[in-house]
């Protein structure tokens, strides 16, 4: 199959969607499929086209007519040219199916290609309505309409959890029926097969990792760490975002600033090492569509403490692969941290069970589900002329 993945963001940005799209593209190409990636060119200094890990990546300027007059004018002047470039690349590569991963401006342009070229569209939801730190779906009528149009115009709609799918159906107002299904995000188990590459830490540490935004609840984690009174342990919160300075100040104000480390963004090797060497992993989110970091900690054989929100209980089973606590509750989280720090046997039991659970989320299994869905979508759509004939795949300018 010839597949175009339209991501909300991609390399050099780092995050769950970026890694999901990268792993899918690599898995598809390993199986002999032709996969290309589109992502919005932001910042504008990024190259319009490059090849990353053997995957062609295109970055059009996916502008949208937002509320301010400047955005509307820019969109009016540029969107036809951007559409034409996108369609040219799709035709030249003989693309048979479009896959939007996480709805943003990418979906607006994918819908245009669906209508113009007759290509089936698959849309995957990643908790857009509640996890966007800028709350764009609350602020922007255009963003809400784009999401509605994507749900209405897709041959198939998938979500990263049952909770996320239910949230989308409530927003849409009509049942999505047989078009909708849950496909959980995956992990690369081989990342955690080798021993840690970094030096052994001097002190045991509790790990949190993710964007430093209010939804992730790292302020709750710092308060819980201070309440837990674990003088032998450190707390590491990797990642970056607008809340980072406030988190550091909170740790200082609670008297644990010397034991809370906020090292900033972690590249992939560093993140893997952090998972492998931590004693306990914590996801303190106020809301979370799935929480792929839970799976990564489980793949590393670590016990997980997570909040009982969103799709998290679909991944973390309380008392089996981890401990679940109520969100925004530092006391409950502190109790769980104390329990795990005092009970090595419990940590081992939860970690071993988590490692087994993580095996069900390996990328080949996730790719199988998407490839089956693409085949159904292609079969159900009128095939574009170029998709059934031999097409010379080459990199063309946007």
Secondary structure, 3 states (H helix, E strand, C coil): CEEEEEECCCCCCCCHHHHHHHHHHHHHHHCCCEEEEEECCCCCCCCCEEEECCEEEECCCCCCCCCCHHHHHHHHHHHHHHHHHHHHHHHHCCCCEEEEECCCHHHHHHHHHHHHHCCEEEEEECCHHHHCCCCHHHHCHHHHHHHHHHHHHCCEEEECCHHHHHHHHHHHCCCCHHHEEECCCCECHHHHCCCCCCCCCCCCEEEEECCCCHHHCHHHHHHHHHHHCCCCCEEEEECCCCCHHHHHHHHHHCCCCCCEEEEECCCHHHHHHHHHHCCEEEECCCCCCCCHHHHHHHHCCCEEEEECCCCHHHCCCECCCEEEECCCCHHHHHHHHHHHHHCHHHHHHHHHHHHHHHHHHEHHHHHHHHHHHHHHHHHHCCCCHHHHCCCCCCCCCC
